[in-house]
Amino acid sequence: MPEGSVIFKIIHLSSPEYPEYLELREAVLRRPIGLRITEEELAMEEHYVHIAGLIDSRVCATTALVPEEGNKMRMIQVAISPDVQSKGIGSAMMRFIDEYCKLRSVEYIWCHARESAVAFYAKNGYSAEGESFEKVGIPHRLMHKSLVVYIMLRYPYICGLKLKTLHNTRH
Ligand SMILES: CC(C)(COP(=O)(O)OP(=O)(O)OC[C@H]1O[C@@H](n2cnc3c(N)ncnc32)[C@H](O)[C@@H]1OP(=O)(O)O)[C@@H](O)C(=O)NCCC(=O)NCCS
């Protein structure tokens, strides 16, 4: 079962996996629509959190997170190698992202989802908002997920809830 044999890790521009990671993004997301990753995009790469999924050291999954003000993250470049799509790897990567973000008190993740992938994001807890719009020549939707409830339940001290709970139990 590929999903269970995937290891997700944060990689950097100097990591040995980075060239293969970049190639998978281009092969899955750009070449099919006749585009390449631009020099301007590459120049921004150092500001992102790059996540690669590996099966036996081979990169089979990619995404990047863009930190934003207000405890938000933008998710970009979600791609699964065609030979292992529809086997749960994309969903496993979404769970990895959730854990990564929750541990850093990120409250909100959003993305521009291709219409063809809206069901995938919805199954992973994202809600669509607004009308469909065109980007790189294909229809997209804004999708987002709030992590606030999880953080409040798991880290009540951070949110001040523990004090309230203690206070309530004394009365
Ligand atoms: C969309 C994508 C990231 C999903 O990852 P995945 O590992 O294939 O998906 P999962 O196996 O976790 O499937 C979860 C759900 O996603 C949807 N899904 C599965 N394969 C899909 C595919 N090839 N394309 C679109 N959606 C797909 C299904 O709704 C599936 O639910 P189901 O198993 O109940 O039918 C992946 O198929 C992919 O890289 N597609 C091409 C690139 C792309 O569209 N990226 C997103 C850009 S916004």
The ligand as an SDF file (V2000), in Angstrom:
LIG
                    3D

 48 50  0  0  0  0  0  0  0  0999 V2000
   -5.2660   15.9480   -6.9880 C   0  0  0  0  0  0  0  0  0  0  0  0
   -4.1810   15.1160   -6.3240 C   0  0  0  0  0  0  0  0  0  0  0  0
   -3.2370   16.0280   -5.5470 C   0  0  0  0  0  0  0  0  0  0  0  0
   -4.8570   14.1380   -5.3460 C   0  0  0  0  0  0  0  0  0  0  0  0
   -3.8860   13.3240   -4.7170 O   0  0  0  0  0  0  0  0  0  0  0  0
   -4.1090   11.7200   -4.7150 P   0  0  0  0  0  0  0  0  0  0  0  0
   -3.0450   11.0910   -3.9140 O   0  0  0  0  0  0  0  0  0  0  0  0
   -4.2410   11.3010   -6.1280 O   0  0  0  0  0  0  0  0  0  0  0  0
   -5.5390   11.6490   -3.9830 O   0  0  0  0  0  0  0  0  0  0  0  0
   -6.0680   10.6150   -2.8770 P   0  0  0  0  0  0  0  0  0  0  0  0
   -5.7370    9.2280   -3.3010 O   0  0  0  0  0  0  0  0  0  0  0  0
   -5.6230   11.0660   -1.5310 O   0  0  0  0  0  0  0  0  0  0  0  0
   -7.6350   10.7620   -3.1080 O   0  0  0  0  0  0  0  0  0  0  0  0
   -8.5060   11.5180   -2.3070 C   0  0  0  0  0  0  0  0  0  0  0  0
   -9.6020   12.0750   -3.2140 C   0  0  0  0  0  0  0  0  0  0  0  0
   -9.0390   12.9290   -4.2120 O   0  0  0  0  0  0  0  0  0  0  0  0
   -9.7610   12.7880   -5.4440 C   0  0  0  0  0  0  0  0  0  0  0  0
   -8.8030   12.3260   -6.4520 N   0  0  0  0  0  0  0  0  0  0  0  0
   -8.1470   11.1560   -6.4870 C   0  0  0  0  0  0  0  0  0  0  0  0
   -7.3550   11.1080   -7.5640 N   0  0  0  0  0  0  0  0  0  0  0  0
   -7.5070   12.2680   -8.2290 C   0  0  0  0  0  0  0  0  0  0  0  0
   -6.9460   12.7910   -9.4210 C   0  0  0  0  0  0  0  0  0  0  0  0
   -6.0760   12.1050  -10.1790 N   0  0  0  0  0  0  0  0  0  0  0  0
   -7.3030   14.0340   -9.7930 N   0  0  0  0  0  0  0  0  0  0  0  0
   -8.1810   14.7400   -9.0470 C   0  0  0  0  0  0  0  0  0  0  0  0
   -8.7530   14.2770   -7.9030 N   0  0  0  0  0  0  0  0  0  0  0  0
   -8.4170   13.0490   -7.5080 C   0  0  0  0  0  0  0  0  0  0  0  0
  -10.8840   11.8040   -5.1890 C   0  0  0  0  0  0  0  0  0  0  0  0
  -12.0430   12.5610   -4.8190 O   0  0  0  0  0  0  0  0  0  0  0  0
  -10.3730   11.0190   -4.0070 C   0  0  0  0  0  0  0  0  0  0  0  0
  -11.4020   10.5030   -3.2200 O   0  0  0  0  0  0  0  0  0  0  0  0
  -11.8460    8.9550   -3.3820 P   0  0  0  0  0  0  0  0  0  0  0  0
  -10.6260    8.1380   -3.0960 O   0  0  0  0  0  0  0  0  0  0  0  0
  -12.9300    8.7950   -2.3490 O   0  0  0  0  0  0  0  0  0  0  0  0
  -12.3090    8.8140   -4.7890 O   0  0  0  0  0  0  0  0  0  0  0  0
   -3.3530   14.2890   -7.3550 C   0  0  0  0  0  0  0  0  0  0  0  0
   -4.2110   13.3780   -7.9990 O   0  0  0  0  0  0  0  0  0  0  0  0
   -2.6290   15.1250   -8.3860 C   0  0  0  0  0  0  0  0  0  0  0  0
   -1.4620   15.4620   -8.1980 O   0  0  0  0  0  0  0  0  0  0  0  0
   -3.3170   15.4660   -9.4950 N   0  0  0  0  0  0  0  0  0  0  0  0
   -2.7110   16.2210  -10.5890 C   0  0  0  0  0  0  0  0  0  0  0  0
   -2.2170   17.6000  -10.1610 C   0  0  0  0  0  0  0  0  0  0  0  0
   -3.2740   18.4220   -9.4710 C   0  0  0  0  0  0  0  0  0  0  0  0
   -4.4040   18.5430   -9.9120 O   0  0  0  0  0  0  0  0  0  0  0  0
   -2.8540   19.0280   -8.3390 N   0  0  0  0  0  0  0  0  0  0  0  0
   -3.7050   19.9120   -7.5630 C   0  0  0  0  0  0  0  0  0  0  0  0
   -3.5150   21.2930   -8.0700 C   0  0  0  0  0  0  0  0  0  0  0  0
   -4.5800   22.4510   -7.1840 S   0  0  0  0  0  0  0  0  0  0  0  0
  1  2  1  0
  2  3  1  0
  2  4  1  0
  2 36  1  0
  4  5  1  0
  5  6  1  0
  6  7  2  0
  6  8  1  0
  6  9  1  0
  9 10  1  0
 10 11  2  0
 10 12  1  0
 10 13  1  0
 13 14  1  0
 14 15  1  0
 15 16  1  0
 15 30  1  0
 16 17  1  0
 17 18  1  0
 17 28  1  0
 18 19  1  0
 18 27  1  0
 19 20  2  0
 20 21  1  0
 21 22  1  0
 21 27  2  0
 22 23  1  0
 22 24  2  0
 24 25  1  0
 25 26  2  0
 26 27  1  0
 28 29  1  0
 28 30  1  0
 30 31  1  0
 31 32  1  0
 32 33  2  0
 32 34  1  0
 32 35  1  0
 36 37  1  0
 36 38  1  0
 38 39  2  0
 38 40  1  0
 40 41  1  0
 41 42  1  0
 42 43  1  0
 43 44  2  0
 43 45  1  0
 45 46  1  0
 46 47  1  0
 47 48  1  0
M  END
$$$$
